[in-house]
Amino acid sequence: MSNPTSFWKSGHKPSLFSAFMYFDISFMIWVLIGPLSVVIMGDYDMTPVQKANLVALPVLGGSILRLVFGFLTDYIGPKRTGQLGMLLTMIPLVWGWKFVDSLGDLHIVALMLGVSGASFAAALPLASRWYPPQYQGLAMGIAGAGNSGTVFSTLFANRIAQHYGSWEVVFGLALIPIAIAFIVFTVFAKDSPNQPAPKKLSHYAKVLKQRDTWLFCIMYSVTFGGFVGLSNYLTIFFNTQYGLSAVKAADFTTLCVIAGSFFRPIGGYLSDKLGGIKVLMILYTGAAVMLASISSLPPLYLVIAMLFIGMMCLGAGNGSVFQLVPQRFGDDIGLVTGIVGAAGGIGGYALPLILGNLYQSTGSYTPGFLILCGIAILSVVMLAIAQLDWKKNWIGEGGKARSM
């Protein structure tokens, strides 16, 4: 039976830590515009839809680039891909710090920040390839907990902007942690000797023909898309619905983000023990219940508690999805990680647009949260149907994946 001691001995701890740090700092930068959006509105007057579009653009950029990074991870290795990603991340940070003169410029910076979101497609394979199948959920959960970088953005970005009287300086200061992460990653990260052969573009076509690829894409677009979408949009929600200041709104967003971030490895661990399907169905159901309750727009203290539990379910769900993915697509993990990660990003891009557009057209957030609830319910139904076939082909006793 597996235990924590054997887990730590089975892989490469410096690479696991480096993958976490790279993902953590990159994620912090990826969602930087979300908490800063309320401050930025002081310089640029925006409609609800324009606000939603601004915070959604980094997620869209990340979705597109994750496919590229997934391919590069298999072709040149996750370490070199990660190094390239961090160097490219510095470009929009310098631009946002010194050269933004219009909302159009800001849109370009927001889209380019997507390169930091693409870190997912390099960080997770770097970690997972060092660990045997029985520890995939925990290893990818620990590396994936780097989405906790969101906490640094929501907690400090507006405070720094307020202190210096400028939101642009936040972009400049963000260059410091990404530079440190680059150095640490370069020194300590090491590609696993168990690297798969480089994939050709034809492999993408082969993987995309498989139904399970699309099912995992849908599953992750709900869990990760829900997490990152809400992480980017909640500051606007709290400011608009409850009249909170930029700093207060971001502080309450931080509470909710903490739940989603730190429960990701727990989702992976529980899935290792109980089976990813069983855990995911519980988590989707929990998220649906919370989203339905939030749609009633209760008092602030209640909505924070509901969002905390809902984000906890979505964050743990991220770990559960990626407990299953590497065991279903072991030889294509870098490629599939990029595809599934891109789908998660698309979900995160769509969520702010759903809430922003419906708020502008109805004057209420109720319809938007009800639609999100409906999506979670449909996910439960989809998973219940899919697992009937999975248990015949690649899921063993207790809902755990078996060798194919």
Secondary structure, DSSP 8 states (H G I E B T S, - for coil): ---HHHHHHHS-HHHHHHHHHHHHHHHHHHTTHHHHHHHHTTTS---HHHHHHHHHHHHHHHHHHHHHHHHHHHHH-HHHHHHHHHHHHHHHHHHHHH---SHHHHHHHHHHTHHHHTTHHHHHHHHHTTS-GGGHHHHHHHHHGGGGHHHHHHHHHHHHHHHHT-SHHHHHHTHHHHHHHHHHHHHH----S-------HHHHHHHHTSHHHHHHHHHHHHHHHHHHHHHHHHHHHHHHHH---HHHHHHHHHHHHHHHHHTHHHHHHHHHHH-HHHHHHHHHHHHHHHHHHHTT---HHHHHHHHHHHHHHHHHHHHHHHHHHHHHSGGGHHHHHHHHHHHHHHHHHHHHHHHHHHHHHHS-SHHHHHHHHHHHHHHHHHHHHHHHHHHHHTB-GGG-B---
